């Protein structure tokens, strides 16, 4: 699960005076090794969400910071891809761990 809570803020330093403030981040800080070896991936470290879009591109979201509205929309799309990828890997791990019941004759 990855959840980023936001609120809209009026700020003259941003384009069209529209800014988005990150008010909270909920994400796993302990993720499968397989997940971190591929891209995109993201994880939480303290009050920061670290998003690795590719080997060379990293995005950092921090609670309390303000971001451009368009920039954050693009980042949220990457976060959704990260969440979908994590879900597939967790389902794969879960399926390999759970076995079908077997009958034993005594």
Secondary structure, 3 states (H helix, E strand, C coil): CEEEEEEEEECCCCHHHEEEEEEEEEECCCCCHHHHHCCCEEEEECCEEEEECCCCCEEEEECCCEEEHHHHHHHHHHHHHHHHHHHHHHHHHHHHHCCCCCCCCC
